Every structure is written in structure tokens, then in C-alpha cells.
Amino acid sequence: MTMKIRVIMATAAASVLLFPGTATAFAYPVEDAPLLTGNPLYSAGKLPAAGCARKPAKGKSLSSVKKHVNALITCMNDTWGPYMKKANLQFVPPRVEVHGTPLEKGYERYCFGAKMNPAKSEAVHCFGTNLSVRVRPDWIKASDDVPILAELSSAYAEHVLSLVDVTEGYNALHADDSDEILEQLRRFNLQAKCLGGMTAKSLWSALGYPAKDAGRLLDLAKAEADAKGEFRYFGKSANLVYWTKRGYSTSDPRSCKTWVAPSSKVS
């Protein structure tokens, strides 16, 4: 998931408070930040439905799940690549590493030191063009693969945001206090969720997911809401569902401009 990487970025943002004058100040919540509010991605139009071959069955072995993961990422590349090139945006496919279970020796920490959750499967966008995927028993034993698609779609969305410099714009934001830092963090994470909804929608029919299962994406998003007293990575469940559904229903990046949304939509 995105969580561990975002903690590092939030910590880096907090350091701005210790060294005033080291970053450009932006009006609250987010203004005068064109990479975030006026990014060329918002003018690229709708992400088309994928034209990929049907996905291989997930199976219930590590090797079959790895094959399944790589097939989904390939389909995302085949969809996002031509889309971004047509819009004159840079596209570089991610370098994907799929780690098995038990965790191979030497991979206790990766993604620039961010330790992934050892108890469950995760997909994490590492800085640059890398995606790290850990496959744990939950994916291997699962009766369906919707959670895999949801997880990979969100991580891939962060890859897209990095390619179009939204991540760079986010890192450059100034914040006056911890509440503002966390709101900026949620705006980034919720934009990734929205683009993740778009990505899942583009693959949905092409890869044979039944229409009746679309609601599972919203259920999975809702389950990631921050509990009371927890670090505010994503915010409340209603907003997670709102942005995931928005991306899925519109297929248009401009509907995912969390940076101009009222604070109530990213709380």
C-alpha cells in the first residue's frame, strides 16, 4: 500500500516547519501550485477501456499469483502507455519486483528503507519508477482477485502521478502546521485512490470482471479508512469511497483534482 512511503514524505514535509524559508509558500489549502492544480494530465481526456487479453487465473500457488500480478501490470502498461503518449506526456513503465512468501532473505526492507506490512500482501510505489509487490497468504488463499486489482491499481496510480510530476509538486508544498501536512498527505493519497479507481475501471470488462463485483472496490476502499486515533493517511471512509467511485465512474483524471476540493472532502 501507499502508507509507509507517505509517512516518509510527511516527515520530510514536517522538516519544512523547522527551517522556514527553505520552501516556496503556497496559500492554504493548495494554490499557486500548477503541477497539482493545473497538471497537463487533467486535459488528457478519459482513460479508455483496456484492450488486453483476458487475465490468467489467479490460482492458489505463489507462482500463479506472481504470474497474475505481472499480467495485470502489463495490461496497465498497455492502457496507460498509449494514453499518456497520445497526450504528449512522458511514459516509462514501472520496474516491478514481486516478492514471495516467506520473504526472501535480504528483502526485509526495500523501497528506500520502508518496511512493508509482513502480515498481508501489499503493492507499494517506490520513488522513481519502481513497484514492489509482496505476495502473502491472503492473496494466495483468496477466492477471487478483486483485492489484488484494487491494490495494484492504487500503486500504479502513484506511478502515474510520479511521471507527471504531481509527486514533485506535492513534495514542494509548504505547510504551517501538522494539520496542514496531514491534509496535503490525504489529498495526495486520495488522488491516487481516484486514479486507482480509473485504472481498475479500464481493466474491468476487458479482463472479465463481472459488473456485479464493482461494488467490491468501494468496500475495499472503505476498509482502509483511518480509525479514530490513528495517523491520518486517507481520512474517513466516506471520502475514500467518494474518490474511488469518482475515478471509477468518470474515467477522467480531471475529476480526481483533490487539490482543489474543499477540506471536508479530504478529511
C-alpha positions in Angstrom: 0.0 0.0 0.0 1.0 3.6 -0.1 1.2 4.1 3.7 4.9 3.6 4.5 6.1 5.7 1.7 3.7 8.5 2.6 5.0 8.5 6.2 8.5 9.3 4.9 7.1 12.1 2.7 5.1 13.5 5.6 8.1 13.5 7.8 10.0 15.3 5.1 7.3 17.9 4.8 7.3 18.4 8.6 11.0 19.4 8.3 9.9 22.4 6.4 8.5 23.8 9.6 11.9 23.6 11.2 13.6 25.5 8.5 11.4 28.4 7.4 12.3 29.9 4.1 13.6 26.6 2.6 10.4 26.1 0.5 8.0 28.1 -1.5 5.0 29.1 0.5 1.6 28.4 -1.1 -1.8 29.7 0.0 -3.8 27.2 2.0 -5.1 24.7 1.2 -3.4 24.4 -2.2 -3.0 27.4 -4.6 -0.2 28.6 -6.8 0.9 25.0 -7.3 0.4 24.4 -11.1 1.8 20.9 -11.0 -1.1 19.9 -8.7 -4.0 22.1 -9.8 -3.2 22.6 -13.5 -1.3 19.5 -14.4 -1.5 18.5 -18.1 -2.9 15.1 -17.1 -6.2 16.8 -16.4 -6.5 17.8 -20.1 -5.8 14.3 -21.4 -9.4 13.1 -21.5 -10.9 9.8 -20.4 -8.8 6.8 -19.9 -10.0 4.2 -22.4 -11.1 0.7 -21.7 -8.2 -1.7 -21.9 -7.7 -3.9 -24.8 -5.7 -6.6 -23.1 -6.0 -10.3 -23.3 -8.0 -12.0 -20.5 -6.0 -12.3 -17.3 -4.7 -15.7 -16.3 -6.5 -17.4 -13.4 -5.1 -16.3 -10.0 -4.7 -19.8 -8.8 -3.7 -20.7 -5.2 0.0 -21.0 -5.5 2.7 -18.4 -5.2 3.9 -18.9 -8.8 0.3 -18.5 -10.2 -0.3 -15.3 -8.2 3.0 -13.8 -9.4 2.0 -14.6 -13.0 -1.4 -13.0 -12.3 0.2 -9.8 -10.8 2.6 -9.4 -13.8 -0.3 -9.9 -16.2 -2.3 -7.1 -14.6 0.7 -4.7 -14.6 1.3 -5.5 -18.2 -2.3 -4.6 -19.0 -2.0 -1.3 -17.1 1.1 -0.5 -19.1 -0.7 -1.3 -22.4 -3.5 1.1 -21.4 -1.7 4.0 -19.7 1.3 4.0 -22.1 -0.5 4.9 -25.3 -2.9 7.2 -23.4 -0.1 9.3 -22.0 2.0 9.3 -25.2 -1.1 10.5 -27.1 -1.4 13.3 -24.6 2.3 14.2 -25.1 3.0 13.1 -21.5 6.1 11.1 -20.6 5.5 7.4 -20.0 8.0 5.0 -18.5 6.7 1.5 -17.5 7.4 0.7 -13.9 10.1 -1.8 -12.9 8.1 -4.4 -10.9 9.5 -6.7 -8.3 7.2 -9.4 -6.9 8.4 -10.9 -3.7 7.1 -14.2 -2.4 6.3 -15.6 0.9 8.1 -16.3 3.1 10.0 -13.1 2.5 13.3 -13.9 0.7 16.4 -13.2 2.7 17.7 -9.7 2.0 14.3 -8.2 1.3 13.3 -7.4 4.9 13.4 -3.7 3.9 13.0 -2.2 0.5 11.5 0.8 -1.2 14.3 3.1 0.2 14.1 1.6 3.7 10.3 1.5 4.1 9.3 -1.8 5.7 6.1 -3.3 4.3 3.5 -4.9 6.4 4.7 -8.5 6.9 1.2 -9.8 7.7 -0.6 -9.1 4.3 0.0 -8.7 0.6 0.9 -5.2 -0.5 1.9 -3.2 -3.6 4.0 -0.1 -3.0 5.1 2.5 -5.4 8.8 3.2 -4.6 10.2 6.6 -5.6 11.0 6.8 -9.3 9.6 4.0 -11.5 9.6 1.1 -9.2 6.7 -1.0 -7.9 7.4 -3.5 -5.1 4.7 -6.2 -4.6 4.7 -8.6 -1.7 2.5 -11.7 -2.0 1.4 -13.2 1.3 -1.1 -16.0 2.0 -4.1 -13.7 1.9 -3.8 -13.3 -1.8 -2.8 -16.9 -2.4 -5.7 -18.3 -0.5 -8.3 -15.7 -1.6 -11.3 -17.0 -3.6 -11.2 -14.0 -6.0 -8.7 -11.4 -7.3 -10.5 -8.1 -6.8 -8.3 -7.2 -3.8 -5.3 -7.7 -6.0 -6.6 -5.5 -8.8 -7.5 -2.8 -6.2 -4.1 -2.8 -4.6 -2.2 -2.8 -7.8 -4.4 -0.1 -9.3 -3.7 2.3 -6.4 0.1 1.7 -6.5 0.1 2.1 -10.3 -1.8 5.4 -9.9 1.1 6.7 -7.8 3.5 5.7 -10.6 1.4 7.8 -13.0 1.4 10.7 -10.5 5.2 10.5 -10.3 5.6 10.5 -14.1 3.5 13.7 -14.5 5.3 15.4 -11.6 2.3 15.6 -9.2 4.6 13.9 -6.6 7.2 16.5 -7.2 4.6 19.3 -6.7 3.4 17.6 -3.5 6.9 17.4 -2.1 7.4 21.1 -2.7 4.3 22.2 -0.7 4.8 24.3 2.3 2.8 23.7 5.4 2.3 25.8 8.5 1.3 23.1 11.0 0.8 19.3 11.3 -2.9 19.5 10.4 -2.0 21.1 7.1 0.8 18.5 6.5 -1.7 15.7 7.0 -4.4 17.3 4.8 -1.8 17.5 2.0 -0.9 13.9 2.6 -4.6 12.9 2.3 -5.1 14.9 -0.8 -2.2 13.0 -2.4 -3.4 9.6 -1.2 -7.0 10.3 -2.2 -5.9 11.4 -5.7 -4.1 8.1 -6.1 -7.3 6.3 -4.9 -9.3 8.2 -7.6 -6.8 7.4 -10.3 -6.7 3.8 -9.0 -10.5 3.7 -9.5 -10.0 4.8 -13.1 -7.3 2.2 -13.6 -9.5 -0.6 -12.3 -12.4 0.5 -14.4 -10.3 0.5 -17.6 -9.4 -3.2 -17.0 -12.7 -4.3 -15.6 -14.6 -5.5 -18.6 -11.5 -6.4 -20.7 -10.3 -8.8 -18.1 -13.6 -10.4 -17.4 -14.6 -9.0 -14.1 -18.4 -9.2 -13.6 -20.3 -5.9 -13.3 -21.8 -7.1 -10.0 -18.4 -7.2 -8.4 -17.7 -3.5 -9.0 -19.0 -2.6 -5.5 -16.2 -4.7 -4.0 -13.8 -1.9 -4.9 -15.8 0.6 -2.8 -15.9 -1.9 0.1 -12.2 -2.4 -0.1 -11.6 1.4 -0.1 -13.9 1.8 2.9 -11.9 -0.7 4.8 -8.8 1.4 4.5 -10.3 4.4 6.4 -8.3 5.6 9.3 -9.6 4.6 12.7 -10.0 7.1 15.4 -6.7 8.0 16.9 -4.7 6.6 14.0 -2.3 8.5 11.8 -4.5 10.3 9.1 -3.3 8.6 5.9 -6.6 8.5 4.0 -9.3 10.1 6.2 -12.8 8.9 6.7 -14.4 6.0 4.9 -17.0 8.2 3.1 -14.3 10.2 1.4 -12.3 7.1 0.4 -15.4 5.7 -1.2 -16.2 9.1 -2.8 -12.9 9.5 -4.6 -12.6 5.8 -5.6 -16.1 5.9 -7.0 -15.5 9.2 -8.7 -12.5 7.8 -10.6 -14.3 4.6 -11.5 -17.4 6.3 -12.8 -15.8 9.2 -14.8 -12.5 7.6 -16.1 -11.3 11.2 -16.3 -8.2 12.5 -14.4 -9.6 15.9 -14.1 -12.3 14.5 -11.8 -9.5 13.5 -9.4 -8.3 17.0 -8.6 -8.3 16.6 -4.9 -6.1 19.6 -4.6 -9.0 22.0 -5.3 -11.6 20.1 -3.3 -12.9 21.5 0.0 -11.3 20.3 3.1 -14.5 18.3 4.0 -13.8 16.0 1.1 -10.3 15.1 2.2 -10.9 14.9 6.0 
